[in-house]
């Protein structure tokens, strides 16, 4: 789940989760689509995943 979030971008994942939350008003699992505060903080700090080379995983693309 974390690697997939980094792949698509935490900002994109957050938008999808919010849209899903809004659309499933009567679903008993609705609260599972609430984005945790620490993820919101990551998005504010531009830790968006692969597109910023930092998210749940940090990417170092420099040659060794």
VOFIKE-622531 format. One record per residue: residue in three letters; z, y, x of N, C-alpha, C in turn. Coordinates in steps of 0.05 Angstrom, whole numbers, padded with zeros to 5 digits, always signed. Layout:
ALAZYXZYXZYX;...
end
This chain:
UNK+00000-00023+00016+00000+00000+00000+00000+00025+00017;UNK+00015+00025+00039+00017+00049+00056-00009+00054+00071;UNK-00021+00032+00081-00046+00035+00096-00068+00044+00077;UNK-00068+00034+00052-00088+00042+00032-00085+00072+00025;UNK-00060+00081+00023-00055+00109+00018-00065+00126+00041;UNK-00061+00118+00065-00071+00132+00088-00102+00133+00088;UNK-00114+00111+00080-00143+00108+00079-00155+00128+00059;UNK-00145+00129+00035-00156+00146+00014-00146+00174+00016;UNK-00123+00178+00029-00110+00204+00032-00087+00206+00013;UNK-00064+00216+00023-00041+00218+00006-00045+00238-00016;UNK-00061+00259-00011-00067+00278-00032-00082+00266-00055;UNK-00102+00249-00048-00118+00235-00068-00100+00215-00083;UNK-00084+00200-00069-00066+00180-00081-00047+00194-00101;UNK-00038+00218-00093-00019+00233-00110-00033+00242-00136;UNK-00058+00252-00134-00073+00260-00157-00078+00237-00176;UNK-00085+00214-00165-00090+00190-00182-00064+00181-00196;UNK-00042+00182-00181-00016+00174-00193-00008+00193-00215;UNK-00011+00219-00211-00004+00239-00231-00022+00236-00256;UNK-00048+00232-00252-00066+00228-00275-00059+00203-00290;UNK-00053+00182-00276-00045+00157-00289-00019+00161-00305;UNK+00000+00174-00292+00026+00180-00306+00021+00195-00332;UNK+00004+00215-00331-00001+00231-00354-00015+00215-00376;UNK-00031+00195-00369-00047+00180-00389-00032+00156-00401;UNK-00010+00148-00389+00003+00124-00399+00031+00131-00411;UNK+00031+00149-00429+00056+00160-00440+00074+00139-00453;UNK+00062+00118-00464+00078+00098-00478+00082+00072-00461;UNK+00075+00072-00436+00078+00048-00419+00106+00046-00408;UNK+00118+00023-00410+00145+00019-00400+00147+00022-00369;UNK+00125+00019-00355+00124+00021-00326+00115+00049-00317;UNK+00114+00068-00334+00104+00095-00329+00117+00108-00304;UNK+00143+00105-00302+00158+00118-00280+00150+00108-00253;UNK+00137+00085-00251+00128+00075-00225+00106+00093-00213;UNK+00095+00111-00229+00074+00129-00219+00084+00156-00211;UNK+00110+00160-00211+00122+00185-00202+00123+00185-00171;UNK+00111+00205-00159+00110+00207-00130+00137+00215-00119;UNK+00147+00200-00100+00173+00206-00088+00173+00233-00073;UNK+00196+00246-00072+00198+00272-00059+00189+00271-00030;UNK+00194+00249-00015+00187+00248+00013+00156+00248+00016;UNK+00142+00237-00004+00113+00237-00002+00102+00265-00009;UNK+00115+00279-00028+00107+00306-00033+00111+00324-00009;UNK+00133+00319+00006+00138+00334+00031+00116+00328+00052;UNK+00108+00303+00054+00087+00295+00073+00061+00310+00066;UNK+00055+00312+00040+00030+00326+00031+00032+00356+00038;UNK+00056+00368+00033+00060+00396+00040+00056+00401+00070;UNK+00064+00381+00086+00062+00384+00116+00034+00375+00126;UNK+00016+00370+00107-00012+00361+00114-00013+00335+00129;UNK+00006+00317+00123+00006+00290+00133-00009+00273+00112;UNK-00035+00275+00112-00051+00264+00090-00063+00237+00096;UNK-00058+00226+00119-00069+00200+00126-00091+00202+00146;UNK-00111+00185+00144-00133+00183+00164-00147+00209+00168;UNK-00151+00225+00147-00166+00250+00151-00151+00271+00168;UNK-00125+00268+00171-00110+00286+00188-00098+00272+00212;UNK-00104+00246+00214-00094+00228+00236-00064+00225+00235;UNK-00052+00231+00213-00023+00226+00210-00017+00224+00180;UNK-00001+00204+00174+00007+00199+00146+00030+00180+00148;UNK+00028+00157+00135+00048+00136+00139+00045+00124+00167;UNK+00021+00125+00178+00015+00116+00205+00003+00139+00220;UNK+00009+00141+00246-00003+00161+00263-00026+00148+00278;UNK-00049+00162+00278-00073+00151+00291-00078+00167+00317;UNK-00080+00153+00339-00087+00165+00364-00114+00154+00372;UNK-00135+00170+00370-00162+00161+00375-00171+00168+00404;UNK-00152+00176+00421-00161+00183+00448-00166+00157+00464;UNK-00187+00157+00481-00193+00133+00497-00171+00128+00518;UNK-00167+00102+00522-00147+00094+00542-00159+00090+00569;
end
